[in-house]
Amino acid sequence: MFATMKKILAHTLITSIVFLGFTQSVQASMIGTEQVANAALAQQNRAKVQLAFARADVQAELQKLGIDVGDASARVAAMTDAEAASVANQLDSLPAGGDGVLGTLVFIFVLLLITDILGLTKVFPFTRSMRR
C-alpha cells in the first residue's frame, strides 16, 4: 500500500512539474484615454484616405498614371498610422475645388515607387527591388 502511494505521489509530482513549464503569466492594465483617442484618430485618417481613393476622378487619374487601382487601395490599407495621418493632413489642406488631387496622387505614386524600390511592395513592373 505504501509503495502504491509513493508511485501515485511520484506521478503527480512529475505531471505537475511538466505542466509547470506551460504556464504563462498574464498582466492586465488599463487602456489610457490617449491610446483610445490615437486609435480613433488613426482610424478616421485611414477612412478619409480610403474615401478619397473611392472617388471616380482619383481612380481615373491613377489609371492614367498606369497604377492599378486595386494595388493602390491595398497599399493604402497597409499604410502605417503616421503615413495615413500625413496623407489625410494633405487631403485636409487641399483646396475645395480639387486642384490638389494631382499633388496627392503624385505623393502616393512616389510613396509606392519608394516602397517598390525598397522591396516592400511590388506594384510597378518597371522597378527593380534593392533586395534580392
N, C-alpha and C positions, 0 to 999 in steps of 0.2 A: 504494500500500500504506500509506504514511504517512497519507494522508487518511482511509482506511478505519479505521485505528487511532484517529485523532482523533475520528471520528464515534462509534465504539464507546465510547471513553472519555467523551465528552460525554453520550451516552445513559445510560451507567452512573452518572455523577455526577448527572444530572438525576433519574433514578429514585431514587437514594439520598437526595437532598435532599427529594424529595417524600415518601418513606416515613419520613423522619426526623421529620416532623411528627406522625405517627401513633403514635409510640412513647409509652409511658406508664411512669412509674416505679412500682415496687411496693415497699412496705415491709412486711415481716413482723415481728411482735413476739410476745412470749409473752403468753398469756392468763393473767391473775393468778387466784389462788385465790379472791380476794374477788369477782371478776366471775362466776366459775362458781357460787359459793355464792349470790350475789344472784339469778342467773338461775334456779337451782333453787328458791330460796325464792319467787320471783315465780310460778313455775310451780305450786308447791304451793298458794299463796294462790288463784290463779285456779281450780285444780281444786276447792278447798274451796268456793268461791263457786258454781261450776257444780253441785257436788253438792248444795248447799243448795237451788238452784233446781230441781233434779230431783225434789225431794220433792213428793208429791201435795198436801199441805196448803198448801205455799207457792204452788203453781200455782193452787190453788183461791182462795186469798186474792188473788192477782194478778188473776184473772178477776173476782172480786167488786169489786175496785177499778177495773175497766174497762181493765186493761192487758193487751195481747196478749202471751201467754207467749213467742211466737217473737221478737217485737220486744225484749222484755226480755232474753231469752237472747242475742240478737245484741248488745245494748248491754253486757251483762256480758262478752262475749267481746272487745269493743272497749275495755274499761277499761284505763287505764294501770296500770303496776305499783303506783304509790302508791295509786290508788283500790282496786285489788284487795286490797292489804295492809290498807287501812283497813276494808273490809267484812269481810275474813277475821278481823281482830282483833275486830271487833264480834261476829262469829259465835262466836269463842272465849270472849268474856266473857259470853255469854248463859247464862241458867240452863239446866240439863239438861232441864227439863220443857218447854221450847219457849215459855215465856212471852214471850220477847223477839223472836220471829219477826216479830211485828207491827212492832216498832221497826225491824228491819232492812228490812222491806218499805217502811215509811214513808221510811226513809233513801234507798232505791233509787228510790222514787217521786219524791222531791224532787230527787234527782240527775238522773233522766230529765227531770223538768219543767224544771230549770235548763238542761240541755243543749238542750232543745227551744226554750226562750225565746232562748237564745243563737244558735240556728240551726245547731247542730252535728248534731242528730238531728231526726227528725220521727216521734215515737212517738204523741203525743197529737193528735187532730184539733182540740181546743179551744184550742190555743195559737197565738199569732202570733209569728213569728220577729222578732228585732230587726234581722236582716239582711234586706235587700230587694234 
